[in-house]
């Protein structure tokens, strides 16, 4: 009977690579979502002529870009 070990070296490398790729995809998706949300909030701050929000949001957008 063939045993499958979860901690086998060949499985470990593949699992680590898969986990890193999944994490990268998730991070990009979250960053893109946050950027779009900030851009919408910037548009709203311009419509309301709210300088404080505008400067805060543009600064936040620069940090995550």
Secondary structure, DSSP 8 states (H G I E B T S, - for coil): -----TT-HHHHHHHHHHHHHHHHHHHHHHHHHHHHHHHHHHHHHHHTT-HHHHHHHHHHHHHH-
